Amino acid sequence: MAYLFTSESVSEGHPDKVADQISDALLDNFLAFDPESKVACETLVTTGQVVLAGEVKSNTYLDVQQIARDVINKIGYTKGAYQFSGDSCGVISLIHEQSQDINQGVDRETKEEQGAGDQGMMFGYASKETANYMPLALDISHKILIELAKLRREGNEIPYLRPDSKSQVTIEYSDDNVPQRIVAIVVSTQHDDFDKDDNVMLSKIKKDIVSILIPRVIAQFPEYIQKLFNDDIVYHINPTGKFVIGGPHGDTGLTGRKIIVDTYGGKGAHGGGAFSGKDPSKVDRSAAYASRHIAKNLVAAGVAKEVLVQVSYAIGVVEPTSIFVDTYGTSNLALTDGEIAEKVGEIFDMRPAAIESRLKLRNPIYQETAAYGHMGKEPVTVTKVFNSPYSGNVEREVELFTWEKLDYVEAVKEAFNI
């Protein structure tokens, strides 16, 4: 029997994502001036206020208030009408030094023997469903909001858009797990109060989303995915009515509350640990990236059509406590999933320091991850400039999304005789 599967995404202007982006901007600045910084930054945003909290061990000092304001302005919260603006909001910093009790379990005499920064389990997932090995419903949800943000910044075709928005996509699958059609699309977008008649305003918004936004999204996909868009799609556009009050004024935002949006949209699994604001000694982040790297390279190498990888750690312990692989019955090998997992442990060094080195994680690469998903993006090398009133300017050339590289495909093929 056919079944339905749904994933959602949220925009860079969503309150929780505003918090994530501030936390990762702080992390990037600490790493830019001191790559060995240990950082765990949490952010709360609400009407006219930002609260920064967390633990940091670093040799640098930052103007954290200005960094937060710059992020808020870049997102687009620049007007008094939003009740939240980078230039006028209050910013309170409660950041303090990292506990020595935690630090002693991480730092060792040699970098290679670095212990895990926390206990827990992390998951990575990959599927041949899309070109970027991501679940299709999530991929479409992300692209809807990325394109909506482009339209907002262009300001021509849909001039009334505000930064806060959410999307959701429901897809019908066949019994053999092949996408058949898109059943429903939900888009809720914050907007100006541009008409006295709410019905006229909502009708205009729905027409623009369906006739302007959706065609721009469809054009980004290959033909086999374009065919899934059909005339029978049910569109729910701002289904609760007008959405003028939004962003941190409409809903308090916190770092780490959108972990499913950040990963696989409900496909696979999630260990529960958030990413943003954490330096790579925190395996919640680094091991989740490493697990995605493994899963993607396994699928690309032809081990299976779909792969879930789990790794687990004990705080302060160097080696992972377990590595688990689930191929969902799609394996192309005459091996059990347990045997595949054993070989994965031989191919990929999953000690925390090895992960940091392999994926180049001690670099200021994290603000770009903090909206529209940490997985599925194109690896790219960029030059970033960081300014500090205390340390001057630093220019860094860095690789973004290294965990998305297919650089272990040949090693996997060789190990599995593919």
C-alpha positions as CSV (number, residue, x, y, z in Angstrom):
1,M,0.0,0.0,0.0
2,A,1.3,3.5,-0.9
3,Y,2.3,5.7,2.0
4,L,2.9,9.4,2.7
5,F,6.1,11.0,4.2
6,T,6.5,14.6,5.3
7,S,9.4,16.8,6.1
8,E,9.6,20.5,7.1
9,S,12.1,23.3,6.9
10,V,12.3,26.8,8.5
11,S,13.9,30.0,7.2
12,E,16.9,31.9,8.3
13,G,14.5,34.4,9.9
14,H,12.8,31.8,12.0
15,P,13.5,32.7,15.7
16,D,15.2,29.4,16.5
17,K,17.4,29.7,13.4
18,V,18.3,33.3,14.3
19,A,19.6,31.9,17.6
20,D,21.5,29.2,15.8
21,Q,23.1,31.6,13.4
22,I,24.2,33.9,16.2
23,S,25.7,30.9,18.1
24,D,27.6,29.7,15.1
25,A,28.8,33.2,14.2
26,L,30.3,33.5,17.7
27,L,31.9,30.1,17.3
28,D,33.4,31.1,13.9
29,N,34.9,34.2,15.4
30,F,36.5,32.4,18.3
31,L,38.0,29.8,15.9
32,A,39.2,32.4,13.5
33,F,41.3,34.1,16.1
34,D,42.1,31.0,18.2
35,P,41.6,27.6,16.4
36,E,41.9,25.7,19.6
37,S,39.0,27.5,21.3
38,K,36.5,25.3,23.2
39,V,33.1,26.8,22.7
40,A,29.5,26.0,23.8
41,C,27.4,29.0,23.1
42,E,23.6,29.2,23.5
43,T,21.4,32.1,22.3
44,L,17.9,33.2,23.2
45,V,16.1,35.8,21.1
46,T,12.8,37.5,21.9
47,T,11.1,40.9,21.5
48,G,13.9,43.4,21.3
49,Q,16.4,41.2,23.2
50,V,19.2,38.8,22.7
51,V,20.7,36.7,25.5
52,L,24.1,35.0,25.0
53,A,25.1,32.3,27.4
54,G,27.5,29.4,27.5
55,E,31.1,28.2,28.3
56,V,34.2,29.2,26.4
57,K,37.9,28.5,26.8
58,S,39.8,30.7,24.3
59,N,42.9,33.0,24.0
60,T,40.9,35.6,22.2
61,Y,38.4,38.3,23.3
62,L,35.5,39.3,21.1
63,D,32.8,42.0,20.9
64,V,30.1,39.4,21.1
65,Q,27.3,42.0,21.1
66,Q,28.4,43.4,17.7
67,I,28.7,39.9,16.2
68,A,25.1,39.2,17.2
69,R,23.9,42.5,15.8
70,D,25.7,41.9,12.5
71,V,24.0,38.4,12.1
72,I,20.6,39.9,12.9
73,N,21.0,42.6,10.3
74,K,22.3,40.2,7.7
75,I,19.2,38.0,8.1
76,G,17.0,41.0,7.4
77,Y,15.7,42.2,10.8
78,T,16.5,45.9,10.1
79,K,13.1,47.6,10.6
80,G,11.4,48.9,13.7
81,A,8.1,47.4,12.5
82,Y,9.6,43.9,13.2
83,Q,10.0,44.7,16.9
84,F,13.4,43.1,16.6
85,S,16.3,44.8,14.9
86,G,20.0,44.3,14.9
87,D,20.7,48.0,15.4
88,S,18.2,48.5,18.3
89,C,17.9,45.2,20.2
90,G,19.5,44.7,23.6
91,V,22.3,42.1,23.7
92,I,23.2,40.6,27.1
93,S,26.2,38.3,27.4
94,L,26.4,35.7,30.1
95,I,29.2,33.7,28.6
96,H,31.7,32.4,31.1
97,E,34.8,30.1,31.2
98,Q,34.4,26.4,30.4
99,S,34.4,24.0,33.4
100,Q,37.7,22.4,34.1
101,D,35.9,19.2,35.0
102,I,34.8,19.0,31.3
103,N,38.0,20.2,29.8
104,Q,40.2,17.6,31.6
105,G,38.3,14.8,29.8
106,V,39.0,16.4,26.4
107,D,42.5,17.8,26.4
108,R,45.3,15.2,26.5
109,E,49.1,15.3,26.2
110,T,48.8,14.4,22.5
111,K,46.1,15.7,20.2
112,E,45.4,12.2,18.9
113,E,44.4,11.0,22.3
114,Q,41.7,13.7,22.7
115,G,38.7,12.4,24.5
116,A,35.1,12.9,23.4
117,G,33.6,16.1,24.6
118,D,30.4,14.4,25.7
119,Q,28.6,11.0,25.8
120,G,25.8,10.2,23.4
121,M,25.0,8.7,20.0
122,M,25.1,10.4,16.6
123,F,23.6,9.4,13.3
124,G,24.4,9.9,9.7
125,Y,22.1,9.1,6.8
126,A,22.3,9.0,3.0
127,S,20.0,7.8,0.2
128,K,20.1,7.6,-3.6
129,E,16.8,9.4,-3.7
130,T,18.3,12.7,-4.7
131,A,21.6,13.9,-6.4
132,N,22.9,15.2,-3.0
133,Y,21.9,11.9,-1.3
134,M,19.3,13.6,0.9
135,P,15.7,12.7,1.6
136,L,13.5,14.3,-1.1
137,A,10.8,15.9,1.0
138,L,13.4,17.8,3.1
139,D,15.4,18.8,0.0
140,I,12.3,20.4,-1.5
141,S,11.4,22.0,1.8
142,H,14.8,23.6,2.1
143,K,14.8,24.8,-1.5
144,I,11.4,26.4,-1.1
145,L,12.6,28.6,1.7
146,I,16.0,29.4,0.1
147,E,14.2,30.6,-3.0
148,L,11.7,32.5,-0.9
149,A,14.6,34.4,0.9
150,K,16.0,35.2,-2.6
151,L,12.7,36.7,-3.6
152,R,12.6,38.7,-0.3
153,R,16.0,40.2,-0.9
154,E,15.3,40.9,-4.6
155,G,12.2,42.8,-3.5
156,N,10.7,43.0,-7.0
157,E,8.2,40.2,-7.6
158,I,7.1,39.7,-4.0
159,P,7.9,43.0,-2.2
160,Y,6.0,42.4,1.0
161,L,7.9,39.4,2.4
162,R,9.4,39.5,5.9
163,P,12.2,37.2,7.2
164,D,10.3,34.5,9.1
165,S,8.9,31.5,7.2
166,K,8.3,27.8,7.3
167,S,7.7,25.1,4.7
168,Q,6.5,21.5,4.6
169,V,6.3,18.9,1.8
170,T,4.3,15.7,1.8
171,I,5.3,13.0,-0.8
172,E,3.4,9.8,-1.7
173,Y,5.7,6.7,-2.0
174,S,5.0,3.3,-3.7
175,D,5.4,0.1,-1.8
176,D,9.0,-0.2,-3.0
177,N,9.8,3.3,-1.6
178,V,9.9,5.2,-4.9
179,P,8.4,8.8,-4.8
180,Q,5.2,8.9,-6.9
181,R,3.9,12.5,-6.5
182,I,3.9,15.5,-4.2
183,V,0.6,15.5,-2.3
184,A,0.8,18.7,-0.3
185,I,3.0,21.8,0.2
186,V,2.7,24.1,3.2
187,V,4.3,27.6,3.2
188,S,3.8,30.1,6.0
189,T,5.5,33.3,5.4
190,Q,5.7,36.5,7.4
191,H,4.6,39.5,5.4
192,D,3.8,43.2,5.6
193,D,0.2,44.3,6.4
194,F,-0.3,45.6,2.9
195,D,-4.1,45.5,2.5
196,K,-6.9,46.4,4.9
197,D,-8.9,43.4,3.6
198,D,-7.3,40.3,5.0
199,N,-9.0,38.0,2.4
200,V,-7.6,40.1,-0.4
201,M,-4.2,40.1,1.2
202,L,-4.1,36.3,1.7
203,S,-5.4,35.6,-1.8
204,K,-2.5,37.7,-3.2
205,I,0.1,35.9,-1.1
206,K,-1.2,32.4,-2.1
207,K,-1.3,33.4,-5.8
208,D,2.3,34.7,-5.6
209,I,3.6,31.7,-3.8
210,V,2.1,29.2,-6.2
211,S,2.7,31.1,-9.5
212,I,6.1,32.8,-8.7
213,L,7.9,30.9,-6.0
214,I,7.0,27.3,-6.9
215,P,8.0,27.5,-10.6
216,R,11.4,28.9,-9.5
217,V,11.8,25.9,-7.1
218,I,10.8,23.3,-9.7
219,A,13.3,24.7,-12.2
220,Q,16.2,23.7,-9.8
221,F,15.4,20.0,-10.0
222,P,16.1,17.3,-12.7
223,E,13.2,16.1,-14.8
224,Y,12.4,13.0,-12.8
225,I,11.7,15.2,-9.7
226,Q,9.9,17.9,-11.7
227,K,7.4,15.3,-12.7
228,L,6.4,14.8,-9.1
229,F,4.9,18.4,-9.0
230,N,1.4,18.1,-10.3
231,D,-1.9,20.0,-10.7
232,D,-3.4,18.1,-7.8
233,I,-1.0,19.4,-5.1
234,V,-2.9,20.8,-2.1
235,Y,-1.3,24.1,-1.2
236,H,-1.7,25.4,2.3
237,I,-0.4,29.0,2.2
238,N,-0.5,30.9,5.5
239,P,-3.3,28.5,6.6
240,T,-3.9,30.3,9.9
241,G,-4.5,33.6,8.3
242,K,-2.3,36.7,8.1
243,F,1.2,36.4,9.5
244,V,2.4,40.0,10.1
245,I,3.8,39.4,13.7
246,G,6.7,37.0,13.5
247,G,10.3,36.4,14.1
248,P,11.6,36.8,17.7
249,H,8.7,39.2,18.4
250,G,6.2,36.5,17.6
251,D,8.0,33.6,19.1
252,T,11.0,33.3,21.4
253,G,13.9,31.5,19.7
254,L,16.5,29.2,21.2
255,T,19.7,27.5,19.9
256,G,19.3,23.9,19.1
257,R,15.5,23.5,18.7
258,K,15.4,22.5,15.0
259,I,17.6,19.4,15.0
260,I,15.4,17.5,12.6
261,V,15.4,20.4,10.1
262,D,19.2,20.5,10.6
263,T,19.6,16.8,9.6
264,Y,17.3,14.5,7.6
265,G,13.8,15.8,8.1
266,G,12.7,12.7,10.1
267,K,14.3,10.1,7.8
268,G,16.9,7.9,9.4
269,A,17.4,8.8,13.1
270,H,18.7,11.5,15.4
271,G,20.6,11.1,18.7
272,G,19.2,14.2,20.2
273,G,22.2,16.5,20.3
274,A,22.1,19.9,18.7
275,F,24.9,21.3,16.6
276,S,25.1,25.1,16.5
277,G,27.4,26.9,18.9
278,K,29.5,23.8,19.6
279,D,33.2,23.5,18.7
280,P,34.2,20.2,17.1
281,S,35.5,18.6,20.3
282,K,31.7,18.2,21.0
283,V,31.0,14.9,19.2
284,D,27.3,15.9,19.1
285,R,28.5,17.9,16.1
286,S,31.7,16.4,14.8
287,A,30.6,12.8,14.9
288,A,27.2,13.6,13.3
289,Y,29.2,15.2,10.4
290,A,31.5,12.2,10.3
291,S,28.6,9.8,10.2
292,R,27.0,11.6,7.3
293,H,30.3,11.5,5.5
294,I,30.5,7.7,6.0
295,A,26.9,7.1,4.9
296,K,27.2,9.3,1.8
297,N,30.4,7.6,0.7
298,L,29.0,4.2,1.3
299,V,25.9,4.9,-0.9
300,A,28.0,6.6,-3.6
301,A,30.4,3.6,-3.7
302,G,27.5,1.3,-4.3
303,V,27.4,-0.5,-0.9
304,A,23.7,0.1,-0.6
305,K,20.9,2.4,-1.9
306,E,20.2,3.7,1.6
307,V,22.4,3.8,4.7
308,L,22.1,4.8,8.3
309,V,25.3,5.0,10.5
310,Q,25.3,5.3,14.2
311,V,28.3,6.0,16.4
312,S,28.4,6.5,20.1
313,Y,30.9,7.9,22.7
314,A,31.6,8.1,26.4
315,I,32.8,11.5,27.6
316,G,36.6,11.7,27.9
317,V,37.1,8.3,26.1
318,V,39.0,8.3,22.8
319,E,37.5,5.4,20.9
320,P,33.8,5.2,20.1
321,T,31.8,2.8,22.2
322,S,30.0,1.5,19.1
323,I,29.6,1.8,15.3
324,F,26.3,0.6,13.8
325,V,25.1,0.4,10.2
326,D,21.6,-0.2,8.8
327,T,21.2,-0.6,5.1
328,Y,17.4,-1.1,5.3
329,G,17.7,-4.3,3.2
330,T,19.1,-2.4,0.2
331,S,22.7,-3.7,0.5
332,N,24.4,-4.8,-2.7
333,L,26.9,-6.9,-0.8
334,A,27.0,-10.5,0.5
335,L,27.7,-9.2,4.0
336,T,25.5,-8.5,7.0
337,D,25.0,-5.0,8.3
338,G,27.2,-5.9,11.2
339,E,30.0,-7.0,8.9
340,I,29.7,-3.8,7.0
341,A,29.9,-1.8,10.3
342,E,33.1,-3.7,11.2
343,K,34.7,-2.7,8.0
344,V,33.5,0.9,8.4
345,G,35.5,1.1,11.6
346,E,38.6,0.0,9.8
347,I,38.2,2.5,6.9
348,F,37.2,5.6,9.0
349,D,39.1,6.6,12.1
350,M,36.4,7.8,14.4
351,R,38.5,9.1,17.3
352,P,37.5,12.8,17.9
353,A,40.9,14.3,16.9
354,A,40.9,12.2,13.7
355,I,37.5,13.4,12.8
356,E,38.5,17.0,13.4
357,S,41.6,16.5,11.2
358,R,39.9,14.5,8.4
359,L,37.0,17.0,8.0
360,K,39.1,20.1,8.8
361,L,36.7,21.1,11.6
362,R,39.0,23.5,13.5
363,N,38.2,26.2,11.0
364,P,35.5,29.0,11.1
365,I,33.1,27.1,8.8
366,Y,29.9,27.0,10.9
367,Q,27.7,30.0,10.3
368,E,27.0,28.7,6.8
369,T,25.6,25.5,8.4
370,A,23.1,27.3,10.7
371,A,20.2,27.7,8.2
372,Y,18.6,25.4,5.6
373,G,20.3,22.2,6.9
374,H,23.8,21.1,7.9
375,M,23.7,18.2,5.4
376,G,23.3,18.0,1.6
377,K,25.1,21.2,0.6
378,E,27.8,21.6,-1.9
379,P,31.4,21.5,-0.6
380,V,33.1,24.8,-1.5
381,T,36.3,26.7,-0.7
382,V,35.7,30.4,0.4
383,T,37.7,33.2,1.9
384,K,36.2,34.7,5.1
385,V,37.3,37.9,6.8
386,F,36.8,38.4,10.6
387,N,37.1,41.7,12.3
388,S,37.9,42.3,16.0
389,P,38.4,45.6,17.9
390,Y,40.8,43.7,20.1
391,S,42.8,41.5,17.6
392,G,42.5,43.3,14.3
393,N,41.5,41.5,11.1
394,V,41.9,37.9,10.1
395,E,41.4,36.5,6.6
396,R,40.9,32.7,6.3
397,E,40.5,30.4,3.3
398,V,38.4,27.5,4.5
399,E,36.5,24.5,3.0
400,L,32.8,24.5,3.8
401,F,30.8,21.2,4.2
402,T,33.8,18.9,4.0
403,W,31.6,16.0,5.3
404,E,29.7,16.2,1.9
405,K,32.8,15.3,-0.1
406,L,32.9,12.0,-1.9
407,D,36.6,11.5,-1.2
408,Y,36.4,8.0,0.3
409,V,34.5,6.3,-2.5
410,E,37.5,4.6,-3.9
411,A,38.7,3.5,-0.4
412,V,35.2,2.0,0.3
413,K,35.2,0.2,-3.1
414,E,38.6,-1.2,-2.4
415,A,37.7,-2.4,1.1
416,F,34.4,-4.0,-0.1
417,N,35.8,-5.3,-3.4
418,I,33.2,-3.4,-5.4
